[in-house]
Amino acid sequence: MLVRLSSLVAVPVLLLILASPARAEEIRFPLTVDYEILRMALRQHLTQQTGGRLELWRSADGCGSFGVDDPSIEPAGARLRIVGPASGSAGFSMFGLCWANVAWTGRADITARPQIGADWQLRLRDFDVQLATFTFDLGPPAAELVTLLRSFAGSSPATPLATALQTLRPVEVTVEPEAVKLAVALDLPLAAPPPRSSEPALTRVELKHWEARLDDWDGFLSFVVKGVAGENPDPAVRDDLLRLLLDVRREIVAVLARGPEPGTDAVRRIFVSTWNRLRGAVRQTAVRPTGDVARAFRYVVFLAAGDALAAIDAAGPAAGLDFSTDGLRRLARSLEPDFTGDPLEHSERVDPRLQELFRFRDPDAPPRRPRRKTPSSSWNWFGPRAAHAGELDDWARLGARLDRWVPMSDELSLYRASVERLLTVAAERSFDADALDERFDDLFVHLVKATAWQESCWRQFVVRGGGVTYLESPTGDVGLMQINVRIWRGFFNPTRLRWNAAYNAGAGAEILLQLLVRYGTREARTRLENAARATYSAYQGGPARYRRYRTATPPSRGAAIDRAFWDKYQAVATGVADDQVLCLARRPVS
């Protein structure tokens, strides 16, 4: 009996057992097959072949048989256990008929020792002769793995990794509590690392190429994160994926700010530092019982390829790993082979799928709830539809009023009142009453205002070079809420973040809302205001730093930032901020 997975990949099985180089280092990595995947593959095969029954024994005359219906595979120490409802019969043959049949029904519980051969066939040993013919073909996933790894070996067929792939082989199989793990090995030729020498500064063209490679990595990770989140509705997994995406994008921004470092491949370094986090979310998604075996084994190959790249990278620069655009593209497509676009696309367009998966509301979308505090006008007199239209009009009017407005000294009071109104409306439009109780109503409004004060001194525009332009930091944080267009690519429109104060305020409020729900509320258990402090720590330093407000110690920069925010938050909450929000003592008035 043979479980074939050849439909998973088009390439033939590569049995590459060539002589190892005289001087080589054996590199091992796992090809992990979770039990749920084994069960799906076994059930699919049995359904196609025998209607779902695993026949363990049949007599030569056909009058005796024993089998298991709908079998399941489980770990049993160092062995595998096949269990399920079983039935059998026994009799003798005479004149072409079976006589004296005796039937039996019950439950089977059989253990076996898994073994992998050089032909990539996973066999179950210690069974009787009939069941010993059962094999599980891992050749197609192995062939796909070779194809993927070759795309990271560089353009020359003689690179160390290209040579090593000719020695790829299965070594041993072990039974673990959550999966069957196949140890795969290859022999990496030992070579002296290239001599370190001073490198000239990159040319403008080379610098563009360097930046493009970082964009490719961002595109790759975004594609994988969206695909995995789309298949796994578990909120915890999606939160982990969002946190990973934001953390990696922050790292990319930091790398771009530092510039190229001689002898360092930034993409490789980011991959190695984040792979374990990504593989955890991917694996949790792979084992979901969807019944799609081909899909499950695409995840198996993706995980094995990532584990192989991490293991090969650990061997040192002599391996010649090349995290090329083609390699990342092939690795991304291994998860979604039918995808027709470019998985590495780096677009500035808003991605509705990204917003939907992680519950981000577009700043221009209708508010989550009607405004809780009725303004002095009577726009809501005619009912909810008119009220909603009035809110949109108010939102657009505030954005238009602040368009390219850098206040003169006699406009400061009016300007401050306009921005304060805008921030209040932005907070009320974003607030999610389904995720936060009423205790957080006022806290959230104060949080939005204090954040805008801390980040920009309530400024969207500045005078520079004789004209008015948007406020921008050296790392690309823009506008009133200082939102980084790289970190939040796909979530918001970068042009509107730069040039529309209302959109920028709304985006900042939405980011704060999501961080408050995911992280800030955890810190509110001891003191409500801690939720605001934790949310700002995550806003300024990334989700991983949401506890920074209470863990960072002076004179660290993080501690100083969080202390300054807390002072501002208290001033806003107690109503004594006034013109301090414009930071007039620290900057000249235009």
N, C-alpha and C positions, 0 to 999 in steps of 0.2 A: 504494500500500500504506500503510495507516494503522494504527499501533499505538495503540489507544485505552486510556486509563486511567480512563474515566468511571465504572467500577465502584468506584473508590477513594472517591469523594465523591458526595454526593447533590445538592449545589448546582450550578447551571449555571455554565458558564464566563463569567467577567466580563471583557468587553473594555472596559476603562475607560480610554479614551484621550481625556481631556478637556483643555481648555486649561489650562495651568499658571497659577497666580496670578502677578500682575505681579511680586511680590517673593517669591521662594521659594528654598529651598536644596535642591539635588538630593542625596538620600540614596541610596547604593547598598549593596547587600548581596548575598551569593551564594546561589543555589539550586544546591546541589552534587549531582550525580548520579554516583556512583561507577561504575566500569566493570562491576563485578559486578552492579549493579542494571540497567544497560543490557543486559547479557547475558541476565539473567533475563527482562526484559521482552520482548526480541527473541525469545528461544526460546519463551516462552509464546505469543506471538502467532503465530509460525510453526507451532508445534505445532497450534494451534487452526485455522489457515487452510490450511496446506499440508503438514501432517505433519512439519514441522521443516525444510523446504527453503526457502532464499531464492533465488527465481528472478531472475536478473540479465538474462536476455535470452530472448525467444522470437520466432521468425520469424512473419510474418503468416500464412503457410500452415500453421503448426504443426509443420513438419518439422524445425525447428532450435530448440535451446534450450541454455541454459547456466545452471547454478545451483550454489549452495554448500549443503552439508548440515551441519547443526549449526554455524552460523557463530558466531564470537566477535568481539568488538569490543575493540581495543587502541589505545593512543595511538601516534602516529607523528609526533613533532615537534609541529607545530601542526595536524596533521590526524588523522583517525581511520582506522584500518586494519581492514578486515573480512577475516578469514582463516578457512580451513576446508577440509575435503575437498570437491573440486569435480568435477563431471562435465558433459559436454555431448554433443550430437549434432548432425549436420547432414545434410541431404538435400534432395530436391526433391519437389514434389507433382505427381502425375499421376493422373488418373482417380479423385481422392478418396483416393489412397494416397500414402505417403511412400516414395521410392525412393532407392537408393544411400546409405543412412544410414551415416555414419561416427561412431563413438563415441569419446569421450575421457574419461579420468579422471586426476585429479592434485590439485593443491592451489592454491587461489585466494589471492591476496594483493593486495587492492585498497585504495587510499587515497582518502579524500574529505574535503572541507572542510565542517565543520558550520556551519549557519546558523540563526538563530532569527528568526522573523517576528513581526509584531505580533499574529498570531493564536495565539501561544504554540506553534507547530508547529516542532519541531526537524527540519530537513531536511539531507540529505547532498548537497552539490553536487559538480560535476565528474564525475559518473557519466554513463553513457549515459542515453538518454531513459527507458528502462524503470525503472531504479533511482532516477532522480531523483524518481519519484513516492512513494518511501518517506518517511514522516514519522513523527515521534515526538511524540505529543500531550502537552504539559505544561500544557494548560489546566486540567484538574481539580485538579492540585496547586496551581496558582496561585490558583484560586478558593477552595480550602480555606485557603490562606495568608491571603487577604483576610479571610475569616470569622474566623480566629483573631486577626489583628491588630486587627480592629475591636473585639473584646472587651476590648482594652487601651486603647481610645481615649476612655474615659469615657462618661458617660450621654448627653451632648448630641451631636446629629448634626453640630454646627458646630465641634467641637473641631479644633485644627490637624491631629491625626493622622487624624481621620475625613475631613477635607477632602483630605488628602494621599493617602489610599488610593484616591481616585477617579482618581489619576494613575499608579497602579501599572502598570509596563510592563517588558517585557524589553528589554535594551539590546544586549548582545553575548554571544557564547558563546566560551569559550576552552578549548583542550585542555591539560590538565595531566597530569603523570605518573600521578596516582592517580584523577583524576576529570574529568568535563566540568563546567565551572563556567559557569552562566548568571548574568550580572550583571543584577540586578533593580533598578529605580530608582523612586523616588517623589519628588514635589516637596513639601517641607514648607514651608508658609507661614512667612515670617519674621515674628516678633512680638517685641516687647520683653518681656523677662522681667518677671514681676510684681514690683512694688517690695517690697524687704525691709522688714519692719516687725516690731517686737517682738510676739511671740505670747503670749497668756495661757496660763497653765498648763492642762494638760488636766483636764477634769472626770473624776470617777470613771468615768462611762459612756464617755467618750472614751478614757480609759486602757485600759479593758477592750477596746474596739474595736481599739486600737493593738496590744495583746498578741495579740488574736485574729488579726490580719493576719500576725503573725510565726508563729503556730501554723499558719495556712493555708500559708505558705511551707514550713514544716517538713513538713506533710502532703504537699504537692506533691512536694518533693524525695524524700521517703521512697517515695512511690508510683512515681516514675520510676526511682529506684535499684533498687527491688525488681523492677520490670518488666524493666529492662535486664539486671540480674544473672541473672534467671531465664532469659533468652534467650541469655546468653553464659556458658558454663561456664569460660572462660579464668580461671585463678586470678589472674593479674596484673590483669585488668580488674576482677574482683570486689574485689581488694584496693584498687584505686584508688577504686572506688565507696564502699567502707566508709570509707576515709580521707576522702573528700569529705563524706560524710554526717556523720561525727563532727566534722570541721572546721567545717562550716556550723552544726551544733548548738552548738558551742562559741561561735561568733560570735553566735548568737542569745542565748545565756546572757549574754554580755558586753554585748550591746545592752540586754537587759532590766535588767541591773545598772546601766547608765549612765542609763537612762530616755530618754524622747523628746528628740530634739534639734531645735530649731526649724529649719524649712526643709529637713529631711533626711527622705527616705523610706527607712527602714531596709530594707524589702523590696527596693526597687529597687537599693540599694547592694549588698546581698548577692547579688542576681542578677548584677549586672555583674561582681562580683569572682569569681564562681564559674562563670560560663557556659562559659568556654573549657575548664575541666576537665571539666565535665559533657558538653559536646559531643564531646570526644575519646572518651569511653567509649561514648556513643551511636553515634557514627560507626563505631567498630570493630564494634559489634553490628549496625549496619545492613547492612554489606557481607558478613556471613556468608552463605554460599551455601545458603540454605534452600529456594529455589525459589518462595517466596511473594512475588509481586511487589507485591500490595496492602500487605503488611506493610512491605516495603522502602520503598515510597513514603510510608507514614505516617512513617517515620523521616526521609525527605527533607524533608517538610513541617515536622516538628517542628524539625529543625535550621535550616531557613530562617527559621522564625518566631523562634527564639532569636537568630539572627544579625541579623535585622531589628530586634528589640527592642534589642539591644546597639548597633546603628548609630544608631537613632533616639534612644536615650538619650544617646549621645555628642553629639548636636546641641544638647543643653541642655534646661533646664526648659520652654522655650517649646513643646516638642513636645506637652506635655500627656499624657505616658504615665501610665496608671493601672494599677498592678499589682493589680488588683481580685481578689476571690475568684472571681468569674465567669470572669475571664480565665485565672487559674491553673487553674481546673477544666477549662475548655475545652482548654487546652494539654495538660493531663495526659491527658484523654480522647482527644486526637488520636492518641496512641500505642495506646490500648486502647479503641476505640469501643464494644466489646461489654460493657465493665465496667458492672455494674449498681449498684454502691455509690457512695459519695461518695469520689472519689480524694483529697480533702483531709482526710479524717477524721483527727481528732487524738485517738486513744484511748489510755487508760492500760493497756489489756489487753496481755498478752504476745502477741507475733506469732510463732507457730511458723515461718512462712515466712521471716521476717527471721533468726531463729536458724539455720534450716537453710542458707540461702544463704551465710551468713558463718561457719558452723561453730561457733556458740556453743552450748554445752551449758547447759541450765537448771540452776541450783544444786540443785534438788530431784530431778533426774534421777539414775539410777544412775551410779556413778563410771565413768570411762573404763577403769580397770583395777582389779584387786583391790589392797588396801592392801599395800604392800611390806614394812612392818614390823609384825610381829604383836604386838598388845598383850598385856599380861600375862594377860588373860582367855582362855578357851579357846573363844570363840564360833565359831571356824572349824574345830573338831574334826570336825564332821559333814559337811564338804565345801563346795564352792563355793556351793551354794544357801543353806546356813545362814550361810556367811561373808558373803554379800551382805546377807542379812537383818540380820545383826549390825552391819554397817556402817551400814545405814539407821537401826537403833535407836540406835547411838552418835551419829550425826549429829543425830537428832531430840532425843536426850537432852541433848546439849550446847546445842542451841538453847533447849530448855525451861529448863535450868539458868540460862542467862544472861538469861532474859526479865525485862526491866525491873530488872536488878540494877545498882545503883550501890553499890559496896562501901564499907562502913564501914572504919575503920582496922584493926580486928582481922580483917577478911576479905580483906585485900589479897593474902596469899600464895595463898589458895584461889582467889580471883578470877583472879589472874595465871596460875595453873596451868590453870584452866578455859579461859581465852582462848587460851593457848598451845596447848592440846590442840585446840581448835576450829580454829585457824589451820593447824595441822599436818594435820588431817584434810581441811580445805578444799583445801589444796595437793595432797594425795595424790589426792583425788577428781577434781580438774581435770587433773592432769598427763597429757599425751598422749605416750605412749611411741612412737607411730607418727610423731610430728612432731619429737620431741626425743630425743637419745641420752642414755645414762645419766650423762654428765657434768653434765647440767642437773638431775638429781634433787635433790641437796641445795641447789644454787643456788636452785631454784624455791621450796623451803620457806623458805629464808632471805629470799628476795625478798618473799614474802607477809607474813611477820612484820615485816620492816623497813618495808614500806609501811604496814601497819596502825599501827605505832608513829609513823611520820612524819605520817600523816594524822589520827589520832584519839587517840593515846596509849592505844590499845587500849580505847577506849570506844564502846559502842553507845548507851548511855543516859546522861542527865544529869538533875539536879534543876533544875527551872525553874518559877517561879510556884507554888511549894508542892507540886509534883507531879513525877513521873518522866515524861520524854518522851525521844524520840530525839534524838541529836546532829544538829544541822543548821547548815550554814554560811549566810552571807547570800545565796549564789548557788544554794542548793538542793542542796548535797552532803550526803548523809546517812549516818549510821551509822559502823560500825567502819572501813570502807574508804573512806568519804566519796565515795560514788557519786552522781553528779548524775542526778536522775531525768529531767530533760529530755534530756540528752545520750544517755542509755541507754534512752529510751522505746522500747517494743516488744521490747527484748532481755530486760528483767527486770520483775518485778512491783513497782511502786513502794511499795505498802502493805507488802509483805514486806521490801523493802529498809529501810523505816523501822522496822519493829517486830519483826523477827526477826534476831537476831545471826548465826545460822548461815546463813541465806539471804544476808545481806549479805556475810559472809565468803566464801561460795561464789561470789557474783557478782564480787567483787573478784578472787578467784583466777582466775576464768574470763577476766576482762578482761586480767589480767596474763599469763595463758597465751597469749592470742591476740596480744598485743603482743610478747611474747618470741619467739614463732614468726615473726611478720612482720618485726620490726625488731631485737629484741635479739640474735638469733643473728648478724645481719650484723656486729655489733660484737665478737663473740667471737673473731674470727680472730686478733687480736693478743693478747688477754688474756680469759680466760673471764669474769672478774668484770665486764668491760665490758658483757656482755649484761644483767646486772642493772641496771647504771647507765643504760643506754640505755632499757631497758624502763620504769624509773621515770620518766625524763624524758618519755617518751611518755604514760605514765599521768597524770602531773600536768599536762603542758603540751599534750597532744595529739600524735597520730602524727607530725605535721610536725616536732616538736621532739625526735625521739628522739636526735639528736646533740648536744643542748644541753649535756649533761654535760661535753663536751670542747670546745665552741665558745663557750659563754658565758663572759664574763670578769668578775671582780669589779670593782666592787661591785654588779653587776646582781642583780636579785632571783632570776632563774633560776639563776645560779651559786651563790647562797647556798642555795637550796632543794636543789639537787643535791649540794652539799657536805654539807649536814646529813644527807641521805639516806645518802650514802656512809659517813659516820661511824656511822650507825645500823646499816647493813648489816654493816659489819665487826664491830661489837659483837655482833650476833646470830650471825654466822658463827663467831666465836671463843668464843661461850658466856659472854660477860661482861656481857650486857645487864641481866639480873636485873630489879630493880624500876624501872630507868630507863625501861622501856617504858611505865610508867604516868605518867611526867612529874610525879611528886609534888612536885618542887621548884617547879614552875611553876603549880600550881593547888591550891586547898584541897581537902581530902578531905571528901566528903559524909558 
